[in-house]
């Protein structure tokens, strides 16, 4: 595999991949430490923002009903007139939830002793291969349910297009996109696995996990840059 692989494959090739989530078997001396996929609920909430959109439509519906009733319209009539907006809300949130489910089903993240591999993409799966030597730093952000995100800051020379990665990338980092293991279950445990692997690869200084509450775009440091 090259440093960063952007290998487009047909759906048939995706079905017959030699190892789940990998375009080929790992070379001798390299082994998989962890493999998993994002949960569709985490993608739905944090990547596709279905909850926020549902609340937006709920506010619009409430405003429409209150305004119509205040204008003297009967409550039943006002509810009937609001039906198209309700159907639009259901369609929008349902479509986004479906996309979250498809993105979760198509994605497989793998951490090995030498690299992070991301197989992503719904219609046209691609495999992105990120050797540890390309990772400048990593971070972890854990949500209340234990799921979380692990963004990877890679060297500028290995920049990957934001649209190619989305939604498997850190939000708002468009000029320098950061691939991200997004919405993975037991994120703290996965972070420890990656931290240990980075430390073993880089040798001293050892990598260490640090967790602290940060804003939506932030994350706690996971490890120093790998040499």
N, C-alpha and C positions, 0 to 999 in steps of 0.2 A: 504494500500500500504506500502511496505517496504521502507527503506531509499532511496535506488537507485534501481529501478525496471528495469530489463532487460527482459522484457516479450515478447517472440517470439509468434506471432500469425499467423494463416493462413489468406489468403486474404479474406476468407468468414467471419472470425471473425472481420476483419478490416471493412467490409461492414456493419456489424450489431452492431458496438460498441454502447453502450447505450447513450453516449454523444460524439459528434464529438471530436476526438483527445484524448479521455480518455478511458481507459480500463474498467472503472466503474464509477458510479455516485460519485460525491464528498460527503464526509461525512457531517453531520449536523454541521453548524457553519463555514463551509468553502465555499467560493464563488469565482467564476471566475471573474477576473478583466479585463483580455484582452486575446484574442485569435487571432491568425493570422498565415500566412504562408509566407515563403520567396518568393520574386518575382523571376521568372525564369530568367529575364534579369540580376538581381544582381548576382545570382548564376553563370550564364553563364560568366559574366565578371570577378568576383572576386574569384570564387571557381574553375571554370573550365578553366579560362583564355583564352576564345575563341578569344578575340580581339588580345591578344599577339600572339597566334598561327597563326591567320589569317595574321598578319603583318609579321611573320616569313616566311610563305609560299609566301607572296607577294614579299618579298625581294629575296627569292630563284628564283621565276619566273622572276623577273626583271633581276637578275644576269644572268640567263640562256639565256634570250633573247638578252641581250647586248653582252654577250660573243659569242653567235652564229653569230650575225650580224657583230661583229667586226672581226670574222674569215672569213667573206665573204659570209655567208649564206644569202639567201633571207629572208626577214622579214616574209613572209607567211609560208615558210618552217620551219623557226625557231619557229613560233607560233604553228604549227602543232606538232612539236617534243616536245613542252612544254605541250601539252595537257594531257599526263598521270600525270604530276606533278599537273596540275590544278585540275584534277579529284580527285587526292589524297587529295589535300587541301580541296576541297569541301566535300569529304567524312568525313575527320577528324573533320572539324569544324561543319558539320551537325550532326555527331554523338554526339559530346560534347554538342551541343545546345540541342539535344534531351534528353540527360541525365540530363541536367540542368532543362528542363521542367518536366521530370518525378520526379526528386528529389523535385522540388517545389510542384508538385501536391500531392506527398505522405506525405509531412511534415506538421505537425500542431504543433505550439507552444502555450502553455497556461500558463498564469501567474494567480495564485490564491492568496488568502490572506495568504497562508502557504507554497507555493512551486512553482517551475517551472516544467512543464511537457512537454516533447518533444516526439511526436510520429513521428518517422522517419523510413526510409527504403523503398526501391522500391520493390524488390522481396519478402523480408521477413520483414514486418513492426515490429518494436519494440517500446516499450514505456519506456522512461527513466524518472524517477521521482526524482526530486532534491529538497528536503525540504530546506527551508531557513536556518535552523540551520547548514546545510552542506556547505553553501556558505560563503567563506572567504571574497570575494570581487567580484565586478562586474565592468564592464567598458562599454563605448559606443563609437563607431566610426561612424560618420555620413558622407555619401558621398554627392556629389554635387546635386544629384537628390532627396535627402531627405531620401533615403533608408539607411540602416546601419546595423552594427553588434553589438551585446551585448554579449561578452564573460563572462563566469562565472568561477571564480576560486574556485574550491571545495577542501575540506579537502583531504590531501594525502591518508587517510584511505579509501576514497571512489573513488579511481582512476578508471576511465572508459577507456577502450582501445581506442586508437586513431582511429584505423581502424573501430571500431564499430560506432564511432561518425561521421566520415568523410562523407560528407563535412560540417557537422554541428558542427564544432569545430574550435578553433583558430589556424591559420596556424603556423606550425613549433614547436608547443608545444607538442612534441612527448613524452618526458619523463614524463611530467605531463600534460596530455591533459585537455583542458578547453572546456566544452560544450559551444556552442555559438548559440544564436538566430541570424541566418545569413540572410543577405539580406532582412530584414523586412522593409516594407514601414513605413513612418512616425516614424523613429527610435527614434528621440528625444522625441516624445510624449510617446512612449512605455517605454523609459528609465525613464521618470518621473513617470510613473505608477509603474515600478519595484522599483525605488528608494523610493517612498512613501510606498509601501508594505513592503520593507525591514526595513524601519524606524519604521513602526507600529509594525512589528514583534519583532524587536530588542529592541524597546523603546529607551530611550536616550543612546548614542547621535544620533540625527536625521541624516538620510542619506541625502546627497546633491549631486547634479549633477555638474560635472565640465567638460567642453569641451575645448579642445585645439588641434591644428593641430599636428599630430604625423605621424611617418612613417607607412609603410604598415603593419608591424607586431604589431604596437602599438595601444593603444586606450586610451581615456581619462577616468579618474576615475569616477565611477558612485556612489559608496557608500562604506562606511567602512564595515568591516566584520560584519556579523550578528552573534550575540551571540547564 
